[in-house]
Amino acid sequence: MSVSLAIVVCGPQLEVAFRGPGQAVASMVRLAGVSPRSTLVLAAADLLVEDAGLEPSAIDRVLVTRGPGSFTGIRAGIATAQGLAAAVGAEIIAYDSLLVQAARCDGAFELWAAQPGRRGEVYGRAFGIRPDAVPKTAGAIEVHAVDGLAGDRRWIAPEALDLGNARRAVPVMSAAEALLRLDSLGARPQPVEPLYVEGPPIQPAARK
């Protein structure tokens, strides 16, 4: 069994999860409103590895979210993951944060995953959820106004992300645990580089 560390820093919460030999359930640290993230990621990783009775050198896979989401969080997360992987000689694997959000759910239904965008907006993407399978994308990444999310669509997003009156799906795990799940399901790794999404240009208010 691989020894894996998962890092999620694209949204309003920092999550770090660890799974080692003999661990049926991953250990996890979650913090909100954190800065600087890189320092806390390393502190959380040290805590989880120490709790498992291992040395950092035991880590052989570092998983990280690559965006979309918080610009600062994306850059800090990837840089920290790359530095940690290089230091311990681990493989680094990245997945987009919307896929990770979708992987928090299990069952058989359609949903939309969301991550923080510009003020009053979120990045969203549709997915098909199937039991014990990698979520299947059902369209391109879109930019949505939060006040327009209410309706029949079901959404999954970080708990601290305001979705207004949108109907929320009930996750069965955290985002960091979902990162580990994607890896165990054999999801194809994505480039270890930031995934930024450009929204439509902001139009100045018309003069009266």
C-alpha positions in Angstrom: 0.0 0.0 0.0 1.3 3.4 -0.9 1.9 6.1 1.7 0.0 9.2 0.4 -0.4 12.8 1.5 -3.2 14.8 -0.1 -3.2 18.7 -0.1 -6.3 20.8 -0.8 -5.7 24.6 -0.9 -7.9 25.9 -3.8 -10.8 27.0 -1.7 -11.8 28.7 1.6 -10.4 25.8 3.7 -7.1 24.1 4.0 -7.2 20.3 4.1 -4.4 17.8 4.4 -5.1 14.1 4.6 -2.7 11.2 5.1 -3.1 7.5 4.5 -0.4 5.0 5.4 0.0 1.2 5.9 -2.9 -0.4 7.8 -5.0 2.8 7.7 -8.5 2.0 6.6 -9.5 5.6 7.2 -7.3 8.6 6.3 -6.2 11.0 9.0 -7.0 14.6 8.3 -6.4 18.2 9.3 -8.8 21.0 8.3 -8.3 24.7 8.9 -10.2 27.7 7.7 -9.0 31.3 6.9 -5.4 30.3 6.9 -2.3 32.3 5.9 0.5 31.6 5.0 -0.8 28.3 3.7 2.6 26.7 2.8 3.7 26.9 6.5 0.5 25.3 7.7 0.5 22.6 5.0 4.0 21.5 6.2 3.0 21.7 9.8 -0.2 19.6 9.2 1.8 17.1 7.2 4.4 16.7 10.0 1.6 16.2 12.5 -0.2 13.5 10.4 3.0 11.6 9.6 4.2 11.7 13.2 0.8 10.5 14.4 1.2 7.5 12.1 4.6 6.7 13.6 6.4 7.3 10.4 9.1 9.6 9.0 8.4 12.1 6.2 10.6 10.0 4.0 8.0 7.3 4.1 5.7 9.3 1.9 5.8 8.1 -1.7 2.8 10.0 -3.3 1.9 13.7 -2.8 -1.5 14.6 -4.3 -2.6 18.2 -4.8 -5.5 20.2 -6.2 -4.5 22.4 -9.2 -7.5 24.7 -9.5 -9.7 26.4 -10.4 -10.3 28.4 -7.2 -8.3 30.8 -5.1 -5.4 32.2 -7.1 -3.1 32.4 -4.1 -4.1 29.0 -2.8 -3.5 27.3 -6.2 0.1 28.6 -6.4 0.9 28.0 -2.8 -0.5 24.5 -2.8 1.3 23.3 -6.0 4.6 25.0 -4.9 4.4 23.4 -1.4 3.5 20.0 -2.9 6.4 20.2 -5.3 8.9 21.1 -2.6 7.7 18.4 -0.3 7.7 15.7 -3.0 11.2 16.7 -4.0 12.4 16.7 -0.4 11.2 13.1 0.3 11.6 11.7 -3.2 7.8 11.2 -3.7 5.8 11.2 -6.9 3.5 14.2 -7.2 0.0 13.9 -8.7 -2.5 16.6 -9.5 -6.3 16.7 -10.1 -8.5 19.7 -10.8 -10.5 20.9 -7.8 -13.9 20.5 -9.4 -13.3 16.8 -10.1 -12.2 16.5 -6.4 -15.4 18.1 -5.2 -17.5 15.8 -7.3 -15.5 12.8 -6.0 -16.8 13.7 -2.5 -20.1 12.1 -3.4 -21.2 8.6 -4.1 -24.3 7.1 -5.6 -25.9 7.5 -9.1 -27.0 11.0 -10.0 -25.9 14.2 -11.8 -24.5 17.2 -10.0 -22.5 20.4 -10.4 -19.3 21.0 -8.6 -18.3 24.6 -7.6 -15.2 26.4 -6.5 -14.6 30.1 -5.5 -14.5 32.5 -8.4 -14.5 36.3 -8.4 -16.7 38.2 -6.0 -20.2 37.0 -6.3 -19.3 34.2 -8.7 -18.2 30.5 -8.7 -16.5 28.2 -11.2 -18.8 25.3 -11.9 -18.8 22.0 -13.9 -21.4 19.2 -14.4 -20.5 15.6 -13.5 -22.1 12.2 -13.6 -21.7 10.3 -10.3 -21.6 6.5 -10.3 -20.9 4.2 -7.4 -17.2 3.5 -6.9 -16.2 5.2 -10.1 -14.3 8.4 -11.1 -16.9 11.2 -11.7 -17.5 11.7 -15.4 -17.4 15.3 -16.7 -20.5 16.4 -18.6 -19.4 19.8 -20.0 -16.9 22.5 -19.8 -16.0 24.7 -16.8 -18.4 27.6 -16.5 -18.6 30.8 -14.5 -21.9 31.3 -12.6 -23.2 34.1 -10.5 -24.0 32.9 -7.0 -27.4 34.5 -7.0 -28.4 32.5 -10.0 -27.6 29.0 -8.7 -31.0 28.3 -7.1 -33.1 25.8 -9.0 -33.3 22.0 -9.6 -29.5 21.5 -10.0 -27.7 19.9 -7.2 -24.3 21.4 -6.2 -21.3 20.2 -4.2 -18.8 22.7 -3.0 -16.6 23.5 0.1 -18.8 24.0 3.1 -17.5 27.5 3.7 -18.3 28.6 0.1 -21.5 30.6 -0.1 -23.8 29.2 -2.7 -26.8 31.3 -1.9 -30.0 29.4 -2.2 -28.6 26.6 -4.3 -29.5 23.0 -3.5 -26.5 21.2 -2.0 -25.6 17.6 -2.4 -24.5 15.7 0.8 -20.9 14.6 0.6 -19.6 11.4 2.1 -16.0 12.6 2.6 -13.8 15.7 2.7 -12.0 17.1 -0.3 -8.7 15.8 0.9 -10.1 12.3 1.3 -11.6 12.6 -2.2 -8.1 13.3 -3.6 -7.0 10.0 -2.1 -10.1 8.3 -3.5 -9.4 9.5 -7.0 -5.9 8.1 -6.9 -7.2 4.8 -5.5 -9.8 4.6 -8.3 -7.1 5.0 -10.9 -8.1 8.5 -12.1 -5.8 9.8 -14.8 -3.3 12.3 -13.3 -3.4 15.8 -14.7 -0.6 18.3 -15.4 1.1 19.6 -12.2 0.5 23.2 -13.1 -2.1 25.8 -12.1 -5.6 25.6 -13.7 -6.9 29.1 -14.0 -10.3 30.0 -15.6 -10.9 33.4 -17.1 -14.4 34.6 -16.6 -16.3 37.1 -18.8 -14.9 40.7 -18.5 -16.4 42.9 -15.9 -18.5 45.6 -17.5 -18.6 49.0 -15.9 -22.0 50.2 -14.8 -23.8 52.3 -17.4 -24.0 55.9 -16.6 -27.5 57.3 -16.1 
